[in-house]
């Protein structure tokens, strides 16, 4: 069960109630086997679906420089490809489960074709209970990562993201929506799934006059995000590998829509 307030859940579920092809299905409907019409609707993911969602993200980010930054380290050169893949999937399973508990996880498509992990305003998954329930504690206490991977994730990556988000958003940090992950299976790209997932939340953000924030690790994606209202505010770099890994920090300001009277 998500820890979002009933009011927040209601706002999300009704955000696109007037839309024709995009609508977030309430959890009771989402638990059913989707019909063909429902495949193109955004729905909220439940706890029992976390492995399927994580696998979609693993496939989407299998060649991503940031995702591989914690796996392809000098001290994993003797690991098999299966061991590296298993760690990659494991990290994402923990993250997905944590976001189901404290955030919002949505999907679209007939087979979890595209998924998004959001952290709503005022929420984090940094508390010890969420870390324990999600399994993240295993990584933090040395189960899974190599020593170098552990240093990169917990002593470089996480502090850098926290610091940058605070610097960029300033006094609206706790009021903003945070798009932590969004990924689409390679075979499902070009169908508008990612746009649907993003707009399902940006419409809520606009209604509540809230910013949206994300980090992009793919050089192609900023142009796509720009079409949805995001702007690059800063570039940051992970620097423990031979080649620095770049991330674009992007922010979307709320769009205030005015109604006209005929």
N, C-alpha and C positions, 0 to 999 in steps of 0.2 A: 504494500500500500504506500502511495506517495504521501509525504509529509506536507505537501502544499495545503494551504487553507482551503476549505470548501468554497470560499468566495473566489479565490484565485482560480481554482479548478473550473468553476462555473463560467468565469470570464473567458478562459481558454476554450472551453468546449463550445461556447456560443459565439466566439469571435467571428467566425465565418458563416454564421447561420443563414445569412442572406446570399451566400455564394452559390453558384450553380454546380461547379465541378470540384470545389475544394472545401472540405468540411472536416473538422476534428470530431471523430466519433467518441462518444462517452465510453468509459471503460466497460460498462456492461455490454454494450454492443460490440466493442473491440474484442471481447473475449470469444465471440462467436466466430465460426469460420466465415471469412469475408466472402461476399458474393462478387461477381465480376464487376458490378457497378461500384462496389466499395473499394476496389483495388486502387482507384485513383483518388481516394479520400485519405486525408491525414488522420491518424488515430494515435492514441496514447498507449504506450507499451506497458505491459504488466510485468511483475517480477519473474514469472515463470518463462518469459520470453528472452531473458537477458543473454543467453548463449547465442541465439539466432541473431540478435542485434549486434553483438560483439563480433560475430563472424563476418557480417556485412562490413563493419568498419575495418576489420583485419584485411579483407580483400581490397577495400577501397584504398587503404593506406599501406599496402604491402611494399610499395616502392617509394614511400614518402621519406624525405630526408630526416624529418624530425622523429617520426615513428621509429625509424631504423637507428637513430642516434643512440638509443639506449640498448640496442640489440647488437649492432655491428660495431663492437668496441675491440680494442686491441687484445683484451684478455678473453675474448670469445672466439678467437681465430680457430681454435681446436674444436669448437662446437659443431655438431652436425646441423644441416639446414632444418631438420625436423625440430631440434632443440631450440633453434632460434625462432622458428615459426610458433612453436608452443608458447614461448615466452611472450611473443608479440600478441597472440590471442589472449593469453592470461592477463596481461596488463589491461587490455580492453574489456575483458569480462568484469574485472574489478571496478573499472571506471563506469561501465554501463550500470552495474548493480548499484553503485553509490549514487548515481544520478537518478535512478528509479526511486531510491529511498528519499532523496532530498531535493531533487530537481524535477525536470520534465524530459522524458524521452519519447520521441514520436517517430513514426515510420509511415511509409507509403509504398504502394506496389504490392503485387501478389505474393511476394516471398521476401519480405523485408528488404526490398530493392534499394531503398534509400532511408537513412536514419539520421536523426539529429539529437544531440545531447545539449540541453539548455540548463543553465542555473538561473532561476528566477531572482528578482530583486530581493536583497536581504538574506539570501540563502547561501550556504557553502556546504561542502562535504568534508571539511577539515576537522570536525570534531572526532573524538576518539571512538565514540559509539558507531558512527557511520563507517569509520576506518575499519573497525572490527567486523561489522556486519557485512561490509562489501568485500572484505578480504585484502584490502590495501595494506593492512598491517603486515601481511606476510612479506610484501615487497620491501616495506620500510625496515623490517627487522632482518633482512638479508636472505629471504627465501625467494629465489628466482633470478634476480639480477646478478650479474657478475659484480665484483667490487667496483670496477670502473663505471658500469652501467648504473649502479646504485648512486655513485657520486654525481654522475651527470644528471640523474633524475631528481634526486632529493636535495642536492647542494648547489646545483646550478640552475636547472630548468624551472623547478617549482618556485624558488625564491625570485628568479628573474620575472616570471609571469606575474606573481603577486605584486611585486614592486612596480612593474610597468603598468599594470591595470590601475593601480592606485594613482600613479603619476598622470596618466592620460585622462582618467575620468574625474579625478579630484573629488569634489563634494557631491557628485552624483553617482559615485561608485556603488553605493548600497542601494541605489534606486534603479540600476540598469539591468537589462537582460543580458546574459553572457552566453553566447553560442560557443560551447566548448569543443564540440565535434560535429561535423556533418560529413557524411560520406555516402556515395552511391556505388553499387556494384558496377564494374566496367561494362557489362552487357546491358545495363539499364540506364546508361547515361543518354542525355539528349531528349528525355521525355518530359522535362519540366518538374521532375520530382523534388529536386533540391530547392527550386524556387517556391514550390508549394509548402515545403517544410518551413522555410524561412518566413514566408509571408503569413503563415498561420500564427506566428508569434509577433511579427512586426506590426500587424494590425492591432493586436492587443496593446503593444507598446505605444502606438500612436494614440490610441484612445485614452491611455493613461499618462500621456506626455512623458514617456520614458525613452532613454537612449538604449541602443543595442551595441554590443561590443564583441569582437572576435579577433583571433590570431590566425593568419593564413600562412601556411608553410609551402604553398604551391604558387609558383610565379604566374601561372595562368589565371588563378582564381580571383585576384583583386579586380580584374576587369568585369568579372561576372558579379561580384559583390557590389561593385560600383553601380551597376544597373538597378540594384535593389536599395540604393541610397547610402551605402557605406563609403566612407572616405578613409584613405590611409593617413594616419596621424603620426606614425613612428615606425622605424625599423629596428629590430633587435637581433642579436646574434648569439648563437651557442658556439663556444669557442674551444672546446676540449678535443675536437677532432682535427685532423690535418687541414681540413677545409671548413671555415666557419659556415654554420647553417643559419640562413636568414629567415626571419618571420616578419610579415607585415602586420602591423597593429591597425585595426580598422574600427571605426565608430560610425554608427548611424544615428543621426539626430531625429527626434520624433517629428512626424509630419502632421501638422494640425490641419485637418480638413474642415472647410467651412461649408455649411449647407446653404443652398440658394432657394429662395422662394419664388415660384413662378408668378 
